Every structure is written in structure tokens, then in C-alpha cells.
Amino acid sequence: MATIQVRVDDGIKAAADSLFASLGFDTPTAVRIFLAASLEHEGLPFPARRRKASMGLAEALEDARLQRNLHGPFKTAEEAVSSMLEA
């Protein structure tokens, strides 16, 4: 049996451990499930896409109309601007 070692951010590891525990298994089991599903799909078992670099005005208005990809509410304009500048 082989061993795989992966370095991940502590916060991501803790959140993943918690998520998988809530599903009834540990992180190594989740990784084995991912690998098996990748082999069965002959690729990633989910779509892999790059995020758009920026959103156009029409798309932003459509998101607002459909109430998706929204953030906030914000207490100040500075909080809102800070949120928009986060990448």
C-alpha cells in the first residue's frame, strides 16, 4: 500500500476534517473516495474551470436581479470596498 503526503493550510485541513466527520468518515477516506471517483470518471469527478478574471456590468446586474453571488450587508462603505477588493 502506498502513502501520499500533501501539505495544506491548517484552516483548510481543519474545515475538511470537520466536514468529512459530519459525513461519517475521516479525511484519508475522503481522499481515497476522490481518487477512486477520479479513476472511474477518467478525470476529475467534477468540472474544473478557471474563474473569470472580472465580471461585466451586465453579469453583475443579472446576479443582483437573481440574488446570487451577493456579499454583505456591510456596516460602512469602507467594509464594502474592502470586500470588493478581496481576490
All heavy atoms as an XYZ file, in Angstrom:
656
protein
N       0.860     -1.179      0.000
C       0.000      0.000      0.000
C       0.901      1.235      0.000
O       1.879      1.296      0.731
C      -0.923     -0.006      1.214
C      -1.898      1.145      1.198
S      -3.257      0.964      2.350
C      -4.331     -0.091      1.405
N       0.551      2.245     -0.788
C       1.332      3.476     -0.914
C       0.836      4.529      0.072
O      -0.305      4.485      0.531
C       1.238      4.014     -2.332
N       1.711      5.505      0.352
C       1.378      6.637      1.212
C       1.498      7.908      0.397
O       2.457      8.073     -0.353
C       2.332      6.711      2.414
O       2.204      5.511      3.171
C       2.021      7.905      3.290
N       0.524      8.815      0.544
C       0.552     10.119     -0.108
C       0.620     11.175      0.981
O      -0.176     11.145      1.922
C      -0.704     10.350     -0.973
C      -0.782      9.329     -2.094
C      -0.727     11.762     -1.524
C      -2.061      9.412     -2.906
N       1.563     12.115      0.848
C       1.648     13.230      1.785
C       1.350     14.509      1.024
O       1.900     14.740     -0.050
C       3.039     13.321      2.403
C       3.341     12.204      3.357
C       4.692     12.390      4.025
O       5.538     13.139      3.571
N       4.877     11.690      5.133
N       0.468     15.333      1.576
C       0.079     16.588      0.943
C       0.120     17.687      1.991
O      -0.394     17.511      3.097
C      -1.353     16.486      0.360
C      -1.771     17.782     -0.288
C      -1.459     15.327     -0.610
N       0.698     18.820      1.628
C       0.705     19.977      2.538
C      -0.472     20.882      2.189
O      -0.659     21.236      1.028
C       2.012     20.752      2.411
C       3.207     19.988      2.917
C       4.427     20.896      2.948
N       5.576     20.183      3.428
C       5.885     20.000      4.703
N       5.117     20.496      5.637
N       6.963     19.335      5.049
N      -1.266     21.217      3.202
C      -2.397     22.127      3.021
C      -2.433     23.107      4.179
O      -1.880     22.846      5.258
C      -3.756     21.390      2.920
C      -3.820     20.496      1.702
C      -4.050     20.597      4.169
N      -3.096     24.219      3.979
C      -3.279     25.222      5.015
C      -3.983     24.590      6.221
O      -4.911     23.776      6.055
C      -4.111     26.372      4.428
C      -4.405     27.443      5.441
O      -3.504     28.260      5.696
O      -5.534     27.444      5.982
N      -3.564     24.972      7.421
C      -4.155     24.414      8.645
C      -5.665     24.614      8.699
O      -6.404     23.717      9.118
C      -3.516     25.040      9.889
C      -2.065     24.618     10.087
O      -1.676     23.547      9.581
O      -1.333     25.368     10.754
N      -6.126     25.794      8.266
C      -7.563     26.071      8.299
C      -8.348     25.189      7.350
O      -9.441     24.704      7.678
N      -7.792     24.969      6.163
C      -8.456     24.090      5.188
C      -8.513     22.668      5.728
O      -9.540     21.990      5.628
C      -7.726     24.134      3.831
C      -7.930     25.502      3.182
C      -8.199     23.011      2.916
C      -7.118     25.722      1.922
N      -7.416     22.201      6.313
C      -7.380     20.846      6.871
C      -8.416     20.685      7.968
O      -9.174     19.707      7.991
C      -5.978     20.547      7.412
C      -5.844     19.248      8.213
C      -5.895     18.027      7.345
C      -5.408     16.766      8.038
N      -6.269     16.231      9.047
N      -8.488     21.641      8.875
C      -9.451     21.557      9.981
C     -10.881     21.572      9.459
O     -11.724     20.793      9.914
C      -9.222     22.698     10.974
N     -11.158     22.451      8.489
C     -12.514     22.531      7.931
C     -12.870     21.240      7.188
O     -13.992     20.744      7.300
C     -12.626     23.740      7.001
N     -11.907     20.694      6.438
C     -12.161     19.445      5.719
C     -12.384     18.300      6.698
O     -13.305     17.490      6.517
C     -11.000     19.131      4.777
N     -11.559     18.210      7.734
C     -11.740     17.168      8.754
C     -13.139     17.242      9.349
O     -13.812     16.217      9.512
C     -10.702     17.314      9.875
C      -9.294     16.911      9.453
O      -9.127     16.247      8.414
O      -8.356     17.278     10.189
N     -13.577     18.449      9.673
C     -14.907     18.635     10.262
C     -16.010     18.240      9.286
O     -16.964     17.550      9.662
C     -15.069     20.096     10.692
O     -16.343     20.325     11.216
N     -15.870     18.677      8.039
C     -16.871     18.326      7.022
C     -16.968     16.822      6.851
O     -18.065     16.255      6.891
C     -16.512     18.978      5.686
C     -17.345     18.491      4.485
C     -18.799     18.929      4.615
C     -16.733     18.972      3.200
N     -15.823     16.162      6.669
C     -15.852     14.722      6.427
C     -16.354     13.964      7.650
O     -17.078     12.972      7.504
C     -14.476     14.230      5.980
C     -14.010     14.866      4.690
C     -12.704     15.277      4.538
C     -14.893     15.072      3.634
C     -12.273     15.872      3.352
C     -14.482     15.669      2.452
C     -13.169     16.063      2.306
N     -16.009     14.430      8.849
C     -16.523     13.793     10.065
C     -18.043     13.888     10.117
O     -18.723     12.933     10.511
C     -15.902     14.432     11.308
N     -18.582     15.032      9.656
C     -20.044     15.186      9.656
C     -20.703     14.241      8.652
O     -21.882     13.937      8.767
C     -20.436     16.637      9.349
O     -20.267     16.939      7.973
N     -19.916     13.781      7.674
C     -20.424     12.822      6.683
C     -20.171     11.375      7.104
O     -20.574     10.444      6.406
C     -19.767     13.085      5.324
C     -20.068     14.446      4.704
C     -19.198     14.663      3.472
C     -21.546     14.564      4.363
N     -19.465     11.198      8.229
C     -19.263      9.862      8.775
C     -17.946      9.207      8.407
O     -17.810      7.995      8.582
N     -16.986      9.953      7.880
C     -15.679      9.356      7.596
C     -14.561     10.359      7.813
O     -14.805     11.533      8.029
C     -15.613      8.741      6.193
C     -16.176      9.592      5.083
C     -15.386     10.528      4.443
C     -17.493      9.448      4.676
C     -15.891     11.306      3.415
C     -18.006     10.230      3.651
C     -17.211     11.159      3.021
N     -13.334      9.871      7.788
C     -12.184     10.735      8.027
C     -11.604     11.243      6.700
O     -12.013     10.827      5.626
C     -11.121     10.021      8.866
C     -10.604      8.745      8.217
O     -10.883      8.499      7.031
O      -9.904      7.985      8.911
N     -10.642     12.164      6.805
C     -10.050     12.779      5.614
C      -9.322     11.761      4.729
O      -9.492     11.804      3.502
C      -9.149     13.957      6.009
O      -9.963     14.930      6.697
C      -8.511     14.621      4.807
N      -8.533     10.828      5.276
C      -7.910      9.839      4.389
C      -8.934      9.036      3.582
O      -8.720      8.747      2.401
C      -7.122      8.939      5.346
C      -6.789      9.837      6.496
C      -8.010     10.715      6.648
N     -10.062      8.712      4.192
C     -11.120      8.003      3.459
C     -11.681      8.887      2.358
O     -11.927      8.422      1.237
C     -12.237      7.557      4.425
O     -11.665      6.692      5.407
C     -13.358      6.842      3.699
N     -11.867     10.179      2.645
C     -12.369     11.107      1.627
C     -11.396     11.198      0.452
O     -11.809     11.239     -0.706
C     -12.594     12.489      2.235
N     -10.095     11.211      0.750
C      -9.095     11.257     -0.324
C      -9.165      9.983     -1.158
O      -9.118     10.027     -2.397
C      -7.679     11.484      0.259
C      -6.610     11.311     -0.808
C      -7.590     12.866      0.893
N      -9.313      8.828     -0.509
C      -9.438      7.569     -1.258
C     -10.691      7.579     -2.136
O     -10.663      7.128     -3.282
C      -9.451      6.374     -0.294
C      -8.081      6.078      0.304
C      -8.040      4.726      1.024
N      -8.849      4.693      2.230
C      -8.422      5.136      3.418
N      -7.219      5.633      3.555
N      -9.212      5.058      4.463
N     -11.791      8.117     -1.618
C     -13.025      8.229     -2.410
C     -12.783      9.121     -3.620
O     -13.188      8.803     -4.741
C     -14.184      8.759     -1.543
C     -14.591      7.710     -0.505
C     -15.372      9.172     -2.413
C     -15.536      8.232      0.558
N     -12.100     10.262     -3.404
C     -11.793     11.172     -4.513
C     -10.955     10.475     -5.579
O     -11.234     10.579     -6.778
C     -11.065     12.413     -3.992
C     -10.467     13.246     -5.093
C     -11.279     14.059     -5.878
C      -9.116     13.196     -5.368
C     -10.736     14.814     -6.914
C      -8.573     13.952     -6.386
C      -9.379     14.751     -7.176
N      -9.915      9.751     -5.162
C      -9.051      9.069     -6.123
C      -9.819      7.999     -6.902
O      -9.681      7.891     -8.131
C      -7.837      8.465     -5.411
C      -6.864      9.475     -4.794
C      -5.787      8.752     -3.992
C      -6.252     10.366     -5.852
N     -10.640      7.226     -6.202
C     -11.424      6.191     -6.876
C     -12.420      6.807     -7.861
O     -12.588      6.313     -8.985
C     -12.161      5.329     -5.846
N     -13.075      7.902     -7.456
C     -14.030      8.571     -8.348
C     -13.314      9.162     -9.563
O     -13.839      9.123    -10.684
C     -14.790      9.658     -7.597
N     -12.101      9.675     -9.374
C     -11.321     10.218    -10.490
C     -11.000      9.126    -11.498
O     -11.093      9.335    -12.715
C     -10.020     10.846     -9.981
O     -10.293     11.965     -9.175
N     -10.629      7.947    -11.002
C     -10.342      6.836    -11.907
C     -11.592      6.389    -12.650
O     -11.555      6.119    -13.848
C      -9.738      5.667    -11.123
C      -8.345      5.927    -10.552
C      -7.920      4.787     -9.633
C      -7.341      6.124    -11.684
N     -12.719      6.340    -11.944
C     -13.965      5.923    -12.582
C     -14.399      6.907    -13.661
O     -14.903      6.513    -14.709
C     -15.076      5.764    -11.543
C     -16.358      5.215    -12.139
C     -17.353      4.803    -11.082
O     -16.934      4.302    -10.030
O     -18.560      4.981    -11.334
N     -14.185      8.211    -13.415
C     -14.563      9.245    -14.386
C     -13.478      9.482    -15.444
O     -13.676     10.260    -16.368
C     -14.843     10.575    -13.659
C     -16.140     10.607    -12.946
N     -16.298     10.134    -11.665
C     -17.358     11.047    -13.334
C     -17.554     10.289    -11.291
N     -18.212     10.834    -12.282
N     -12.331      8.843    -15.250
C     -11.165      9.071    -16.110
C     -10.815     10.553    -16.167
O     -10.539     11.126    -17.210
C     -11.382      8.492    -17.511
C     -11.509      6.990    -17.502
C     -11.626      6.381    -18.886
O     -11.801      7.117    -19.877
O     -11.529      5.153    -18.970
N     -10.864     11.189    -15.015
C     -10.580     12.612    -14.853
C     -11.145     13.056    -13.523
O     -11.574     12.234    -12.708
N     -11.176     14.345    -13.311
C     -11.759     14.858    -12.068
C     -13.253     14.539    -12.027
O     -13.933     14.639    -13.048
C     -11.549     16.371    -11.969
C     -10.093     16.826    -11.818
C     -10.023     18.348    -11.827
C      -9.483     16.273    -10.549
N     -13.760     14.181    -10.868
C     -15.186     13.825    -10.768
C     -16.097     15.048    -10.651
O     -17.226     14.944    -10.185
C     -15.237     12.957     -9.505
C     -14.100     13.429     -8.680
C     -13.026     13.857     -9.649
N     -15.603     16.189    -11.070
C     -16.367     17.429    -11.069
C     -15.755     18.337    -12.122
O     -14.607     18.153    -12.505
C     -16.355     18.104     -9.680
C     -14.978     18.211     -9.091
C     -14.103     19.227     -9.477
C     -14.531     17.287     -8.166
C     -12.835     19.320     -8.946
C     -13.259     17.370     -7.623
C     -12.411     18.393     -8.018
N     -16.509     19.331    -12.621
C     -15.936     20.241    -13.623
C     -14.820     21.092    -13.022
O     -14.933     21.551    -11.895
C     -17.106     21.136    -14.042
C     -18.317     20.624    -13.355
C     -17.902     19.627    -12.325
N     -13.758     21.270    -13.760
C     -12.655     22.134    -13.334
C     -12.564     23.289    -14.319
O     -12.340     23.089    -15.498
C     -11.347     21.359    -13.299
N     -12.814     24.498    -13.810
C     -12.796     25.689    -14.657
C     -12.015     26.786    -13.971
O     -11.943     26.841    -12.751
C     -14.215     26.201    -14.896
C     -15.095     25.244    -15.611
C     -16.471     25.884    -15.830
N     -17.455     24.835    -15.714
C     -18.374     24.744    -14.777
N     -18.482     25.666    -13.869
N     -19.207     23.740    -14.746
N     -11.489     27.688    -14.769
C     -10.861     28.885    -14.209
C     -11.949     29.893    -13.910
O     -12.954     29.979    -14.626
C      -9.894     29.502    -15.222
C      -8.632     28.714    -15.364
C      -7.651     29.480    -16.185
N      -7.959     29.220    -17.588
C      -7.376     29.823    -18.591
N      -6.467     30.734    -18.383
N      -7.689     29.527    -19.827
N     -11.735     30.655    -12.843
C     -12.666     31.741    -12.532
C     -12.466     32.856    -13.534
O     -11.368     33.100    -14.010
C     -12.407     32.285    -11.127
C     -12.865     31.330    -10.042
C     -12.654     31.930     -8.700
N     -13.615     33.010     -8.509
C     -13.688     33.735     -7.419
N     -12.870     33.526     -6.436
N     -14.578     34.697     -7.314
N     -13.542     33.544    -13.823
C     -13.443     34.706    -14.694
C     -12.594     35.771    -14.013
O     -12.705     35.990    -12.817
C     -14.821     35.268    -14.998
C     -15.677     34.348    -15.825
C     -17.013     34.987    -16.099
C     -17.893     34.055    -16.895
N     -19.203     34.637    -17.145
N     -11.771     36.442    -14.804
C     -10.900     37.482    -14.247
C     -11.721     38.643    -13.705
O     -11.423     39.202    -12.670
C      -9.920     37.972    -15.307
N     -12.757     39.022    -14.413
C     -13.598     40.112    -13.936
C     -15.024     39.901    -14.441
O     -15.265     39.175    -15.391
C     -13.062     41.461    -14.424
O     -13.121     41.510    -15.840
N     -15.937     40.551    -13.798
C     -17.336     40.419    -14.141
C     -17.792     41.687    -14.852
O     -17.470     42.783    -14.426
C     -18.156     40.206    -12.857
C     -19.642     40.088    -13.086
S     -20.560     39.892    -11.549
C     -20.107     38.237    -11.096
N     -18.521     41.522    -15.925
C     -19.057     42.675    -16.640
C     -20.278     43.235    -15.939
O     -20.892     42.585    -15.087
N     -20.634     44.443    -16.302
C     -21.771     45.111    -15.676
C     -23.058     44.321    -15.879
O     -23.839     44.149    -14.943
C     -21.922     46.528    -16.234
C     -23.103     47.326    -15.697
C     -23.004     47.468    -14.177
C     -23.169     48.688    -16.356
N     -23.264     43.809    -17.103
C     -24.494     43.050    -17.372
C     -24.582     41.815    -16.471
O     -25.642     41.503    -15.931
C     -24.554     42.652    -18.840
N     -23.446     41.117    -16.298
C     -23.441     39.936    -15.444
C     -23.672     40.316    -13.986
O     -24.388     39.628    -13.256
C     -22.123     39.189    -15.609
C     -22.125     37.836    -14.945
C     -20.867     37.042    -15.226
O     -20.002     37.504    -15.991
O     -20.757     35.945    -14.660
N     -23.080     41.418    -13.543
C     -23.278     41.878    -12.165
C     -24.743     42.245    -11.923
O     -25.309     41.918    -10.877
C     -22.370     43.072    -11.871
N     -25.364     42.907    -12.883
C     -26.780     43.267    -12.743
C     -27.662     42.022    -12.718
O     -28.616     41.942    -11.948
C     -27.201     44.204    -13.877
C     -26.597     45.613    -13.819
C     -26.930     46.387    -15.089
C     -27.071     46.352    -12.589
N     -27.327     41.040    -13.556
C     -28.083     39.781    -13.562
C     -27.942     39.062    -12.223
O     -28.919     38.553    -11.681
C     -27.596     38.894    -14.714
C     -28.309     37.573    -14.823
C     -29.737     37.664    -15.343
O     -30.217     38.768    -15.649
O     -30.382     36.611    -15.442
N     -26.724     39.033    -11.672
C     -26.519     38.420    -10.361
C     -27.346     39.137     -9.298
O     -27.956     38.493     -8.447
C     -25.042     38.449     -9.974
C     -24.255     37.307    -10.589
O     -24.852     36.469    -11.283
O     -23.034     37.245    -10.352
N     -27.361     40.461     -9.326
C     -28.144     41.223     -8.351
C     -29.633     40.916     -8.510
O     -30.344     40.718     -7.525
C     -27.882     42.716     -8.517
N     -30.100     40.845     -9.758
C     -31.512     40.550    -10.012
C     -31.901     39.169     -9.501
O     -32.971     38.976     -8.911
C     -31.808     40.643    -11.519
C     -33.277     40.520    -11.875
C     -33.519     40.647    -13.374
N     -33.011     39.517    -14.116
C     -33.583     38.298    -14.161
N     -34.674     38.068    -13.481
N     -33.045     37.327    -14.855
N     -30.995     38.190     -9.672
C     -31.259     36.816     -9.247
C     -30.814     36.540     -7.811
O     -30.930     35.423     -7.323
C     -30.573     35.833    -10.201
C     -31.070     35.858    -11.639
C     -30.228     34.939    -12.507
C     -32.538     35.474    -11.707
N     -30.276     37.563     -7.149
C     -29.800     37.467     -5.769
C     -28.788     36.339     -5.595
O     -28.883     35.507     -4.705
C     -30.965     37.312     -4.797
C     -31.870     38.515     -4.783
C     -32.956     38.420     -3.734
O     -33.113     37.416     -3.060
N     -33.706     39.480     -3.598
N     -27.772     36.294     -6.475
C     -26.700     35.310     -6.359
C     -25.364     36.050     -6.314
O     -25.251     37.184     -6.785
C     -26.732     34.309     -7.519
C     -26.453     34.921     -8.857
C     -26.470     33.911     -9.983
N     -26.138     34.622    -11.209
C     -26.571     34.317    -12.393
N     -27.362     33.272    -12.544
N     -26.221     35.018    -13.443
N     -24.370     35.386     -5.746
C     -23.027     35.963     -5.612
C     -23.036     37.292     -4.863
O     -22.252     38.182     -5.161
C     -22.364     36.154     -6.988
C     -22.144     34.845     -7.691
O     -21.823     33.848     -7.067
N     -22.334     34.836     -8.987
N     -23.936     37.429     -3.908
C     -24.033     38.664     -3.140
C     -23.233     38.536     -1.844
O     -23.111     37.455     -1.280
C     -25.493     38.972     -2.815
C     -26.415     39.147     -4.023
C     -27.843     39.373     -3.561
C     -25.948     40.295     -4.894
N     -22.710     39.634     -1.366
C     -21.965     39.669     -0.117
C     -22.519     40.805      0.731
O     -23.066     41.769      0.223
C     -20.473     39.894     -0.386
C     -19.879     38.860     -1.274
N     -19.478     37.639     -0.817
C     -19.659     38.853     -2.614
C     -19.009     36.921     -1.830
N     -19.114     37.634     -2.927
N     -22.328     40.701      2.014
C     -22.809     41.763      2.882
C     -23.913     41.225      3.768
O     -24.102     40.028      3.843
N     -24.648     42.053      4.453
C     -24.619     43.510      4.410
C     -23.371     44.060      5.102
O     -22.743     43.376      5.902
C     -25.879     43.915      5.160
C     -26.127     42.793      6.110
C     -25.625     41.548      5.411
N     -23.048     45.281      4.778
C     -21.877     45.940      5.321
C     -22.328     47.107      6.188
O     -23.313     47.771      5.887
C     -20.972     46.443      4.199
C     -20.532     45.332      3.285
C     -21.122     45.170      2.045
C     -19.553     44.443      3.673
C     -20.738     44.142      1.204
C     -19.151     43.413      2.837
C     -19.741     43.258      1.607
N     -21.581     47.366      7.262
C     -21.915     48.465      8.162
C     -21.413     49.797      7.637
O     -21.987     50.832      7.939
C     -21.330     48.199      9.551
C     -21.959     47.017     10.241
C     -21.355     46.793     11.611
C     -21.974     45.563     12.248
N     -21.347     45.220     13.512
N     -20.333     49.759      6.859
C     -19.765     51.005      6.336
C     -19.385     50.826      4.867
O     -19.226     49.697      4.382
C     -18.491     51.412      7.104
O     -17.475     50.434      6.859
C     -18.747     51.552      8.588
N     -19.196     51.927      4.175
C     -18.744     51.887      2.787
C     -17.348     51.283      2.718
O     -17.020     50.554      1.771
C     -18.753     53.290      2.186
N     -16.527     51.557      3.727
C     -15.173     51.008      3.749
C     -15.203     49.482      3.781
O     -14.414     48.825      3.108
C     -14.382     51.552      4.948
C     -14.001     53.015      4.819
C     -15.151     53.966      5.174
O     -16.158     53.535      5.791
O     -15.031     55.146      4.811
N     -16.111     48.890      4.556
C     -16.256     47.432      4.594
C     -16.645     46.898      3.222
O     -16.134     45.880      2.769
C     -17.317     47.007      5.619
C     -16.885     47.070      7.048
C     -17.974     46.568      7.987
O     -18.977     45.991      7.517
O     -17.808     46.749      9.200
N     -17.555     47.583      2.546
C     -17.998     47.145      1.219
C     -16.855     47.207      0.213
O     -16.630     46.259     -0.546
C     -19.170     47.999      0.742
N     -16.117     48.309      0.225
C     -14.982     48.448     -0.699
C     -13.923     47.403     -0.404
O     -13.390     46.768     -1.309
C     -14.399     49.882     -0.630
C     -13.099     49.967     -1.405
C     -15.408     50.880     -1.179
N     -13.630     47.170      0.876
C     -12.658     46.170      1.259
C     -13.068     44.793      0.751
O     -12.244     44.030      0.239
C     -12.498     46.149      2.772
O     -11.614     45.134      3.167
N     -14.353     44.463      0.848
C     -14.858     43.186      0.361
C     -14.687     43.074     -1.154
O     -14.324     42.028     -1.669
C     -16.332     43.026      0.733
O     -16.852     41.853      0.165
N     -14.936     44.165     -1.871
C     -14.801     44.140     -3.336
C     -13.354     43.974     -3.763
O     -13.080     43.385     -4.812
C     -15.351     45.439     -3.933
C     -16.852     45.524     -3.898
S     -17.472     46.976     -4.759
C     -17.267     48.227     -3.508
N     -12.412     44.456     -2.965
C     -11.004     44.388     -3.332
C     -10.359     43.049     -2.991
O      -9.271     42.747     -3.466
C     -10.218     45.523     -2.669
C     -10.610     46.930     -3.136
C      -9.841     47.973     -2.339
C     -10.378     47.100     -4.633
N     -11.031     42.241     -2.169
C     -10.503     40.919     -1.838
C     -10.547     40.062     -3.080
O     -11.528     40.031     -3.805
C     -11.331     40.264     -0.735
C     -11.149     40.900      0.615
C     -12.035     40.247      1.672
O     -12.776     39.300      1.352
O     -11.987     40.725      2.810
N      -9.465     39.340     -3.317
C      -9.415     38.482     -4.511
C      -9.384     37.037     -4.135
O      -9.043     36.623     -3.114
C      -8.211     38.831     -5.353
